[in-house]
Amino acid sequence: MSAKNLYETRLKHLNMSFSNKWEGVSERTRLKYVAREYALFALGDALANSKGWSLTGMDAIEYAVILKFSWPVEDVRSLPLRDKWLVLHDELSSLGFPVDAQMVWDNAHGATQAWASFEIWEEHLE
């Protein structure tokens, strides 16, 4: 599977799973959450690539947290997305977002719905 197809599959899965799960939640809030999770998946890929790991996406993010803090897997998996971003801020902020991931997002949501910006982490969910 190509990188572009992988990102398309991830984004479709996130959009579907959150559209049904969050009844009554505004579209803006849902889109922001999807953007955060999608960004972490993409950053996880970039992190794994930079470290030479065979992991991808959220597995790479969670593995990095485990290596850094020696926290149990269950605790790491239960962390909110924002906390995963926060504890790995130094490691993630220097990485670039994969071009394929950005192209897929732009095609699905338009380039005006930026997800590759660190601003998506500065606001709390509504």
Phi, psi and omega per residue, in radians:
M1 nan 2.308 3.139
S2 -1.245 2.810 3.122
A3 -1.040 -0.720 -3.139
K4 -1.076 -0.789 3.112
N5 -1.111 -0.652 3.106
L6 -1.087 -0.803 3.130
Y7 -1.176 -0.630 3.081
E8 -1.098 -0.762 3.122
T9 -1.096 -0.770 3.118
R10 -1.067 -0.791 -3.098
L11 -1.159 -0.744 3.093
K12 -1.047 -0.790 3.130
H13 -1.049 -0.807 3.134
L14 -1.102 -0.800 -3.139
N15 -1.073 -0.740 3.138
M16 -1.187 -0.817 -3.064
S17 -1.147 -0.604 -3.108
F18 -1.533 -0.337 3.120
S19 -1.252 -0.609 -3.132
N20 -1.487 -0.503 -3.017
K21 -1.389 -0.492 -2.981
W22 -1.925 0.990 3.120
E23 -1.069 2.292 3.125
G24 1.515 -0.092 3.119
V25 -1.552 2.439 -3.093
S26 -1.078 2.667 3.110
E27 -1.062 -0.661 3.135
R28 -1.075 -0.765 3.134
T29 -1.162 -0.759 3.130
R30 -1.091 -0.797 -3.132
L31 -1.091 -0.666 3.129
K32 -1.138 -0.734 3.127
Y33 -1.146 -0.785 3.107
V34 -1.038 -0.738 3.123
A35 -1.062 -0.727 3.137
R36 -1.119 -0.801 -3.122
E37 -1.187 -0.732 3.114
Y38 -1.084 -0.732 3.114
A39 -1.090 -0.726 3.112
L40 -1.125 -0.704 3.066
F41 -1.010 -0.841 -3.114
A42 -1.131 -0.736 3.104
L43 -1.159 -0.592 3.061
G44 -1.072 -0.719 3.069
D45 -1.082 -0.797 -3.135
A46 -1.120 -0.709 3.124
L47 -1.114 -0.829 3.131
A48 -1.060 -0.716 3.121
N49 -1.089 -0.745 -3.110
S50 -1.212 -0.466 -3.129
K51 -1.667 -0.148 -3.105
G52 1.329 0.418 3.121
W53 -1.461 2.658 3.080
S54 -1.588 0.207 3.123
L55 -1.540 2.895 3.068
T56 -2.423 2.831 2.958
G57 0.916 -2.335 -3.072
M58 -1.160 -0.504 3.078
D59 -1.046 -0.723 3.123
A60 -1.171 -0.703 3.104
I61 -1.068 -0.867 -3.104
E62 -1.152 -0.658 3.093
Y63 -1.088 -0.729 3.119
A64 -1.100 -0.685 3.095
V65 -1.134 -0.753 3.124
I66 -1.081 -0.796 3.124
L67 -1.086 -0.703 -3.056
K68 -1.261 -0.685 -3.009
F69 -2.042 -0.169 -3.070
S70 1.022 0.596 3.081
W71 -1.400 2.616 3.089
P72 -1.097 2.604 -3.118
V73 -0.944 -0.773 -3.102
E74 -1.049 -0.694 3.130
D75 -1.181 -0.710 -3.131
V76 -1.154 -0.763 -3.131
R77 -1.149 -0.464 -3.119
S78 -1.482 -0.117 3.125
L79 -1.152 2.434 3.014
P80 -1.114 2.738 -3.131
L81 -0.941 -0.779 -3.086
R82 -1.066 -0.637 3.126
D83 -1.231 -0.639 3.074
K84 -1.082 -0.753 3.089
W85 -1.073 -0.800 -3.049
L86 -1.096 -0.815 -3.076
V87 -1.249 -0.316 3.103
L88 -1.933 0.313 -3.046
H89 -0.921 -0.840 -3.120
D90 -1.051 -0.738 -3.109
E91 -1.230 -0.658 -3.025
L92 -1.495 -0.531 -3.020
S93 -1.186 -0.359 3.133
S94 -1.583 -0.097 -3.113
L95 -1.539 2.613 3.017
G96 -1.623 2.701 3.088
F97 -1.418 2.395 3.125
P98 -1.001 2.360 -3.091
V99 -1.037 -0.739 3.133
D100 -1.050 -0.688 3.130
A101 -1.128 -0.734 3.123
Q102 -1.136 -0.732 3.139
M103 -1.100 -0.741 3.139
V104 -1.114 -0.759 3.118
W105 -1.073 -0.823 -3.120
D106 -1.062 -0.702 3.123
N107 -1.164 -0.624 -3.091
A108 -1.433 -0.674 -2.987
H109 -2.142 -0.060 -3.115
G110 1.502 2.547 -3.090
A111 -1.124 -0.298 -3.134
T112 -1.312 -0.331 3.117
Q113 -1.607 1.291 -3.055
A114 -1.139 2.296 3.032
W115 -2.084 -0.328 -3.067
A116 -1.495 0.258 3.127
S117 -1.790 2.555 3.127
F118 -1.275 -0.112 3.111
E119 -1.110 -0.443 -3.112
I120 -1.153 -0.274 -3.136
W121 -1.644 -0.240 -3.029
E122 -1.415 -0.394 -3.139
E123 -1.769 2.525 3.049
H124 -1.450 2.713 3.038
L125 -1.096 2.539 -3.134
E126 -1.152 nan nan
